[in-house]
Amino acid sequence: MAPNGNIYFHEYSPNYSSDFSKTNLGLQAHFVHEMMHVQQYQSSSALGPFKNLFFERNPFMGGGGDYYDYGDLGSVSDFNSLNIEQQAQIMSHYFLAQRLGGNYNGYNIEDFEKLIPEEILQSAADFNDHFGIERCFLAGTPISMWDGTEKPIEFVKPGDVVTSYDKHGKLVPGRVSKTKENRVKHILDVFGLMLTPGHVTLCGDGEFEGQHVPMIDILRSDGALVLEDGSMKRAATNFAVGSVEDRFVHTIVTEDVPGTDSVRVIKSGRIRLGTRFMHPTGADITVLEIIRRTGGTLTDDGYVVLSDGFTKTPFIWTFTNRLPKPEDFVLQRSQVTLADIYEADEWEAVAPQVPPPYRGEAGPSFVSINGGLLAPGGEDNRPPNIPVSMRGAANQPTMSRKQRRAHEAKQRKQAKRMARTAH
């Protein structure tokens, strides 16, 4: 802030935008934070917070600490007792709560409004007329209303009360302030849930447990989604956390040794039993289904016992020459690659936490085959993706009998050759 009370954004600063009403939520929230400083400057009531912050930040006055952390919102009784950065941070988080399902940083809209003075709330309402909620779900996505009904997202309007949750995970009402339609480059089909890769979502398990991160981060970190009833499903497989499909199985990828009748292991690791593979026709099958259909059983330590009852072996992944990554199946059913997603750079209030993939590690790319469906392999410079389920093509839940028998035969052959495997 300049001495005249104005806020200036340098043109080459990462926080600069020529039109903050059209930029991403992260920059919009930063803009709200800075605009709160303008209001503080213009308000006589801001003298106390400005003075308090001066002493807190002045090293000669013994200052220190996190000037932005407002702590437990419920324990703050007076908004004006906070310093200017804490006040601005609360307004920024209030702005985000209005745009992210009525909840942010563990607090819902009502929690913020109980603390924020009425005159500031009115200013915020006037200011918010320049912004809208970025719609990050595909039209038709059902939204749970607080009265127990559902509405397609495109019919949700300002004033509607939707089902949200508080910092303890308890369901609470959240009032919609504004809505906005948005055009995006890519959409993910997470087992019927159509949303943007950058949509900020609560992660229920894994590396980002309890955090709101982009959907692509939850997929890549093998995290879980929290359902309305509090249960969790693994985002990459759509199976319940803790189910048999959620267990790991030791897995290898092999290749033939030239000039011999043996194979060598080229990749090894663990994958979940619910890991899916999609055939180019659109059919898919899980690792657990393959094991069961070939007469195999599972050991407690994550190995497969073949149908002979005594041969113990890792599961042999034969679909690709590398082990599948958690995000692979959702990317394939969405017909989009990691390279597409990171190049589009469409994020919300939170940037992706998982680093972008290195060259050659962006997961499978796709080429068009079989009437327009895409399968691993080839280069990819396509326009906005169209998920398989939106193409009107058959997407059977299992492989055909012919495909299944061919794969089972390959599994049996590979297992027999494992005794002669070269490592």
C-alpha positions as CSV (number, residue, x, y, z in Angstrom):
1,M,0.0,0.0,0.0
2,A,1.3,3.4,-0.9
3,P,1.2,6.4,1.6
4,N,-1.9,7.7,-0.3
5,G,-3.9,4.6,0.7
6,N,-3.9,3.1,-2.8
7,I,-2.8,-0.5,-3.7
8,Y,-0.6,-0.9,-6.7
9,F,0.1,-4.2,-8.5
10,H,3.3,-4.2,-10.6
11,E,2.6,-5.4,-14.1
12,Y,5.3,-8.1,-13.9
13,S,4.3,-9.3,-10.5
14,P,2.7,-12.9,-10.3
15,N,-0.2,-11.2,-8.4
16,Y,-1.0,-8.9,-11.3
17,S,-4.1,-9.1,-13.5
18,S,-5.5,-6.6,-15.9
19,D,-9.0,-7.7,-14.8
20,F,-9.3,-9.5,-11.5
21,S,-13.0,-10.3,-12.1
22,K,-11.8,-12.7,-14.9
23,T,-8.7,-14.2,-13.3
24,N,-8.5,-17.4,-11.1
25,L,-9.8,-17.6,-7.6
26,G,-6.4,-17.5,-6.0
27,L,-5.6,-14.1,-7.5
28,Q,-9.2,-12.9,-6.7
29,A,-8.8,-13.9,-3.1
30,H,-5.4,-12.0,-2.9
31,F,-7.2,-9.0,-4.5
32,V,-9.9,-9.1,-1.8
33,H,-7.2,-9.3,0.9
34,E,-5.5,-6.1,-0.5
35,M,-8.8,-4.3,-1.0
36,M,-9.5,-4.9,2.7
37,H,-6.4,-2.9,3.4
38,V,-7.8,0.0,1.4
39,Q,-11.0,-0.1,3.5
40,Q,-9.0,-0.2,6.7
41,Y,-7.0,2.8,5.6
42,Q,-10.2,4.7,4.8
43,S,-11.8,3.7,8.1
44,S,-11.0,5.5,11.3
45,S,-11.6,2.2,13.1
46,A,-8.5,0.8,11.3
47,L,-6.1,3.0,13.4
48,G,-5.9,0.4,16.1
49,P,-5.2,-2.6,13.8
50,F,-2.6,-0.5,11.9
51,K,-0.9,0.5,15.1
52,N,-1.0,-3.0,16.5
53,L,0.6,-4.4,13.4
54,F,3.3,-1.8,13.4
55,F,4.4,-2.8,16.8
56,E,4.1,-6.6,16.0
57,R,6.3,-6.3,12.9
58,N,8.9,-3.9,14.4
59,P,11.9,-6.0,15.5
60,F,13.0,-3.3,17.9
61,M,9.6,-3.6,19.7
62,G,10.0,-7.4,20.2
63,G,7.6,-8.2,17.4
64,G,7.3,-11.6,15.8
65,G,4.9,-14.4,14.8
66,D,2.6,-15.1,11.9
67,Y,0.8,-11.8,11.2
68,Y,-1.8,-13.5,8.9
69,D,-2.9,-16.4,11.2
70,Y,-6.1,-15.5,12.9
71,G,-6.1,-18.7,14.9
72,D,-9.4,-20.2,16.0
73,L,-12.2,-18.1,14.5
74,G,-14.6,-19.2,17.2
75,S,-12.4,-17.7,20.0
76,V,-12.2,-14.3,18.4
77,S,-14.8,-12.0,20.0
78,D,-14.0,-8.7,18.4
79,F,-13.0,-8.3,14.7
80,N,-11.2,-5.0,15.5
81,S,-9.0,-6.7,18.0
82,L,-7.2,-8.4,15.1
83,N,-4.3,-6.8,13.2
84,I,-4.8,-5.6,9.6
85,E,-3.4,-8.7,8.0
86,Q,-5.6,-11.0,10.1
87,Q,-8.7,-9.0,9.2
88,A,-7.7,-9.1,5.5
89,Q,-7.1,-12.8,5.7
90,I,-10.5,-13.4,7.2
91,M,-12.1,-11.4,4.4
92,S,-10.1,-13.4,1.8
93,H,-11.2,-16.7,3.3
94,Y,-14.8,-15.5,3.6
95,F,-14.6,-14.7,-0.1
96,L,-13.3,-18.2,-0.9
97,A,-16.0,-19.8,1.3
98,Q,-18.7,-18.2,-0.8
99,R,-17.1,-19.7,-3.9
100,L,-16.1,-23.2,-2.7
101,G,-19.3,-24.8,-1.4
102,G,-19.8,-22.5,1.6
103,N,-16.7,-23.6,3.5
104,Y,-13.1,-22.7,3.6
105,N,-10.2,-23.3,6.1
106,G,-12.6,-25.3,8.2
107,Y,-15.2,-22.6,8.6
108,N,-18.5,-22.0,6.8
109,I,-20.0,-18.7,5.7
110,E,-22.1,-18.3,8.8
111,D,-18.9,-18.6,11.0
112,F,-17.3,-15.7,9.1
113,E,-20.4,-13.6,9.1
114,K,-20.8,-13.9,12.9
115,L,-17.5,-12.1,13.4
116,I,-17.3,-9.6,10.5
117,P,-18.9,-6.2,11.3
118,E,-22.1,-5.4,9.4
119,E,-20.7,-2.4,7.6
120,I,-17.8,-4.5,6.2
121,L,-20.2,-7.3,5.2
122,Q,-22.2,-4.7,3.2
123,S,-19.1,-3.4,1.5
124,A,-18.2,-7.0,0.7
125,A,-21.6,-7.7,-0.8
126,D,-21.2,-4.6,-3.0
127,F,-17.7,-5.6,-4.0
128,N,-18.7,-9.2,-4.7
129,D,-21.1,-8.0,-7.4
130,H,-18.0,-7.9,-9.6
131,F,-17.2,-11.5,-9.1
132,G,-19.1,-14.8,-9.4
133,I,-18.7,-18.4,-8.3
134,E,-16.6,-20.3,-10.8
135,R,-18.7,-23.3,-11.9
136,C,-16.3,-26.2,-11.8
137,F,-18.8,-29.0,-12.2
138,L,-20.3,-30.0,-15.5
139,A,-23.9,-29.1,-16.1
140,G,-26.2,-31.8,-14.8
141,T,-24.1,-32.5,-11.7
142,P,-26.5,-33.0,-8.8
143,I,-26.1,-30.6,-5.8
144,S,-27.4,-31.6,-2.4
145,M,-29.7,-29.0,-1.0
146,W,-30.2,-28.4,2.7
147,D,-33.9,-29.4,2.5
148,G,-32.9,-32.9,1.3
149,T,-33.6,-32.4,-2.4
150,E,-31.1,-32.3,-5.2
151,K,-30.7,-29.7,-8.0
152,P,-28.6,-29.8,-11.2
153,I,-25.8,-27.3,-10.7
154,E,-27.0,-25.1,-13.5
155,F,-30.3,-24.5,-11.7
156,V,-28.7,-23.5,-8.3
157,K,-29.3,-19.8,-7.8
158,P,-28.2,-17.1,-5.4
159,G,-30.1,-17.5,-2.1
160,D,-30.3,-21.3,-2.3
161,V,-29.1,-23.2,0.7
162,V,-26.9,-26.1,-0.1
163,T,-25.4,-28.8,2.0
164,S,-21.9,-27.9,3.2
165,Y,-19.8,-28.9,6.2
166,D,-17.9,-27.3,9.0
167,K,-14.3,-27.7,10.2
168,H,-15.3,-30.9,12.1
169,G,-16.8,-32.5,9.0
170,K,-20.4,-31.9,10.3
171,L,-23.0,-31.1,7.6
172,V,-24.2,-27.6,7.8
173,P,-26.3,-25.2,5.6
174,G,-24.4,-23.0,3.2
175,R,-26.1,-20.1,1.4
176,V,-25.2,-19.5,-2.3
177,S,-24.3,-15.8,-2.9
178,K,-23.6,-15.8,-6.6
179,T,-23.2,-18.3,-9.5
180,K,-21.3,-18.1,-12.7
181,E,-20.8,-20.2,-15.8
182,N,-17.3,-20.8,-17.0
183,R,-15.7,-22.3,-20.1
184,V,-12.8,-24.6,-19.4
185,K,-10.3,-26.6,-21.5
186,H,-10.6,-29.9,-19.7
187,I,-13.0,-31.9,-17.6
188,L,-12.4,-35.1,-15.5
189,D,-14.8,-38.0,-15.4
190,V,-14.2,-39.3,-11.9
191,F,-16.6,-42.2,-12.1
192,G,-19.5,-40.1,-13.1
193,L,-18.5,-37.0,-11.2
194,M,-17.7,-34.4,-13.9
195,L,-15.4,-31.7,-12.6
196,T,-12.3,-29.7,-13.6
197,P,-8.9,-31.0,-12.7
198,G,-8.2,-27.9,-10.7
199,H,-11.4,-28.0,-8.6
200,V,-10.5,-27.7,-5.0
201,T,-11.8,-30.7,-3.1
202,L,-11.5,-32.1,0.4
203,C,-9.1,-35.0,0.6
204,G,-10.1,-37.6,3.1
205,D,-7.1,-39.9,3.1
206,G,-3.5,-40.0,2.0
207,E,-0.8,-37.3,1.7
208,F,-3.4,-34.4,1.7
209,E,-5.8,-35.8,4.3
210,G,-8.0,-33.1,5.7
211,Q,-6.8,-30.5,3.1
212,H,-8.6,-28.8,0.2
213,V,-6.5,-29.5,-2.9
214,P,-7.1,-29.7,-6.6
215,M,-8.8,-32.9,-7.8
216,I,-5.8,-33.9,-9.8
217,D,-3.6,-33.8,-6.6
218,I,-6.0,-36.2,-4.9
219,L,-5.8,-38.6,-7.9
220,R,-2.0,-38.4,-8.3
221,S,-1.4,-38.9,-4.5
222,D,-3.9,-41.8,-4.4
223,G,-6.1,-40.0,-2.0
224,A,-9.8,-40.4,-1.2
225,L,-13.0,-38.3,-1.6
226,V,-15.3,-37.7,1.3
227,L,-18.9,-38.5,0.6
228,E,-21.9,-36.7,2.1
229,D,-22.4,-39.4,4.7
230,G,-18.8,-39.1,5.9
231,S,-17.6,-42.3,4.2
232,M,-14.7,-42.2,1.8
233,K,-14.0,-43.7,-1.6
234,R,-10.6,-44.0,-3.2
235,A,-10.6,-41.4,-6.0
236,A,-8.6,-43.5,-8.4
237,T,-10.7,-46.7,-8.1
238,N,-14.1,-45.6,-6.8
239,F,-13.9,-48.3,-4.1
240,A,-14.5,-47.7,-0.4
241,V,-11.5,-47.0,1.7
242,G,-10.7,-50.1,3.7
243,S,-12.4,-52.5,1.3
244,V,-10.7,-55.5,-0.2
245,E,-10.3,-53.6,-3.5
246,D,-8.4,-51.0,-1.5
247,R,-5.7,-53.5,-0.5
248,F,-2.3,-53.6,-2.2
249,V,-0.9,-56.5,-4.2
250,H,2.7,-56.9,-5.1
251,T,3.0,-56.4,-8.9
252,I,5.6,-56.8,-11.6
253,V,6.0,-56.0,-15.3
254,T,8.1,-58.4,-17.3
255,E,9.6,-58.6,-20.8
256,D,10.9,-61.5,-22.9
257,V,14.6,-62.3,-22.7
258,P,15.7,-62.4,-26.4
259,G,16.8,-65.9,-27.5
260,T,15.4,-67.6,-24.4
261,D,12.1,-68.9,-23.1
262,S,12.4,-66.8,-20.0
263,V,11.4,-63.3,-18.9
264,R,13.0,-60.6,-16.9
265,V,11.3,-58.2,-14.4
266,I,11.6,-54.6,-15.6
267,K,9.2,-52.9,-13.1
268,S,8.0,-53.9,-9.6
269,G,5.9,-52.3,-6.9
270,R,2.5,-52.4,-5.4
271,I,-0.9,-51.4,-6.8
272,R,-4.4,-51.5,-5.4
273,L,-6.6,-54.5,-6.1
274,G,-9.2,-52.0,-7.4
275,T,-6.8,-50.7,-10.1
276,R,-8.6,-50.7,-13.4
277,F,-7.5,-51.1,-17.0
278,M,-9.6,-49.9,-19.9
279,H,-9.6,-51.8,-23.1
280,P,-9.7,-49.7,-26.3
281,T,-13.4,-50.7,-26.8
282,G,-14.2,-49.0,-23.5
283,A,-14.6,-52.1,-21.4
284,D,-12.7,-52.1,-18.1
285,I,-11.6,-54.7,-15.5
286,T,-10.0,-54.6,-12.1
287,V,-6.9,-56.4,-10.9
288,L,-9.1,-58.3,-8.3
289,E,-11.4,-59.5,-11.0
290,I,-8.5,-60.8,-13.1
291,I,-7.1,-62.7,-10.1
292,R,-10.4,-64.2,-9.2
293,R,-11.3,-65.2,-12.7
294,T,-8.0,-67.0,-13.1
295,G,-8.7,-69.0,-10.0
296,G,-6.2,-67.1,-7.9
297,T,-6.4,-66.2,-4.2
298,L,-4.7,-63.5,-2.1
299,T,-2.3,-63.9,0.8
300,D,-2.3,-61.6,3.8
301,D,1.1,-60.2,2.7
302,G,-0.1,-59.1,-0.7
303,Y,0.8,-61.9,-3.1
304,V,-1.3,-64.1,-5.4
305,V,-1.6,-67.9,-5.0
306,L,-2.3,-69.4,-8.4
307,S,-5.1,-71.9,-9.1
308,D,-2.8,-74.9,-8.3
309,G,-3.0,-73.8,-4.7
310,F,0.7,-73.5,-3.8
311,T,2.4,-71.3,-6.4
312,K,2.9,-67.9,-4.7
313,T,3.7,-65.0,-7.1
314,P,3.3,-61.3,-7.6
315,F,0.5,-60.2,-9.8
316,I,1.8,-59.8,-13.4
317,W,0.7,-56.6,-15.1
318,T,0.6,-57.3,-18.8
319,F,-1.3,-54.3,-20.2
320,T,1.5,-51.8,-20.4
321,N,5.3,-51.8,-20.1
322,R,5.1,-49.9,-16.8
323,L,3.2,-50.1,-13.6
324,P,-0.1,-48.1,-13.6
325,K,-0.2,-44.8,-11.7
326,P,-3.2,-44.0,-9.5
327,E,-4.5,-41.3,-12.0
328,D,-4.1,-43.4,-15.2
329,F,-7.6,-44.9,-15.4
330,V,-9.5,-41.6,-14.7
331,L,-7.3,-39.8,-17.2
332,Q,-8.0,-42.5,-19.8
333,R,-11.8,-42.5,-19.2
334,S,-11.6,-38.7,-19.4
335,Q,-9.5,-38.9,-22.5
336,V,-7.0,-36.3,-21.3
337,T,-3.3,-36.4,-20.3
338,L,-1.4,-34.8,-17.4
339,A,0.5,-32.8,-20.0
340,D,-2.8,-31.4,-21.3
341,I,-3.9,-30.5,-17.8
342,Y,-0.7,-28.8,-16.7
343,E,-0.3,-26.9,-20.0
344,A,-3.8,-25.6,-19.7
345,D,-2.9,-24.2,-16.2
346,E,-6.5,-23.9,-15.1
347,W,-6.5,-23.8,-11.3
348,E,-8.7,-22.4,-8.6
349,A,-7.8,-20.9,-5.2
350,V,-5.1,-23.5,-4.6
351,A,-2.3,-24.3,-7.0
352,P,-1.5,-28.0,-7.5
353,Q,0.6,-29.3,-4.6
354,V,2.0,-32.3,-6.5
355,P,4.9,-31.2,-8.8
356,P,4.2,-31.2,-12.6
357,P,5.4,-34.4,-14.2
358,Y,8.8,-34.4,-15.8
359,R,9.1,-34.8,-19.6
360,G,8.2,-38.4,-20.4
361,E,6.5,-38.9,-17.0
362,A,3.2,-37.3,-17.8
363,G,1.4,-40.6,-18.0
364,P,0.0,-42.2,-21.2
365,S,-0.9,-40.1,-24.1
366,F,-3.6,-41.2,-26.5
367,V,-4.2,-41.9,-30.2
368,S,-7.6,-42.2,-31.8
369,I,-8.7,-45.8,-32.6
370,N,-11.9,-47.9,-32.7
371,G,-14.5,-45.3,-33.7
372,G,-13.1,-42.4,-31.8
373,L,-12.1,-43.9,-28.5
374,L,-8.5,-43.3,-27.4
375,A,-6.0,-45.7,-26.0
376,P,-2.4,-45.4,-24.6
377,G,0.3,-44.5,-27.2
378,G,1.2,-41.8,-29.6
379,E,1.3,-38.0,-29.5
380,D,-1.5,-35.7,-28.3
381,N,-2.3,-32.2,-29.4
382,R,-6.1,-32.3,-29.2
383,P,-8.8,-29.8,-28.5
384,P,-10.8,-29.9,-25.2
385,N,-11.3,-33.5,-24.1
386,I,-14.6,-35.4,-24.4
387,P,-14.8,-38.2,-21.8
388,V,-15.6,-41.7,-23.0
389,S,-19.0,-41.7,-21.2
390,M,-20.1,-38.6,-23.1
391,R,-19.4,-40.0,-26.5
392,G,-22.4,-42.4,-26.7
393,A,-20.0,-45.3,-27.1
394,A,-20.4,-48.6,-25.3
395,N,-18.6,-48.7,-22.0
396,Q,-19.1,-52.1,-20.6
397,P,-18.1,-52.8,-17.0
398,T,-16.1,-55.9,-18.0
399,M,-14.1,-57.3,-20.9
400,S,-15.7,-59.4,-23.5
401,R,-15.3,-63.2,-23.1
402,K,-12.7,-63.3,-25.9
403,Q,-10.7,-60.5,-24.4
404,R,-10.9,-62.0,-20.9
405,R,-9.8,-65.5,-22.1
406,A,-6.8,-64.0,-24.0
407,H,-5.7,-62.1,-20.9
408,E,-6.1,-65.1,-18.6
409,A,-4.1,-67.3,-21.0
410,K,-1.3,-64.7,-21.0
411,Q,-1.4,-64.5,-17.2
412,R,-1.0,-68.3,-16.9
413,K,1.8,-68.4,-19.4
414,Q,3.7,-65.6,-17.6
415,A,3.2,-67.3,-14.2
416,K,4.7,-70.6,-15.5
417,R,7.7,-68.8,-16.9
418,M,8.4,-67.0,-13.6
419,A,10.5,-69.9,-12.4
420,R,12.9,-69.0,-15.2
421,T,12.7,-65.3,-14.6
422,A,15.9,-63.3,-14.9
423,H,16.1,-60.3,-12.5
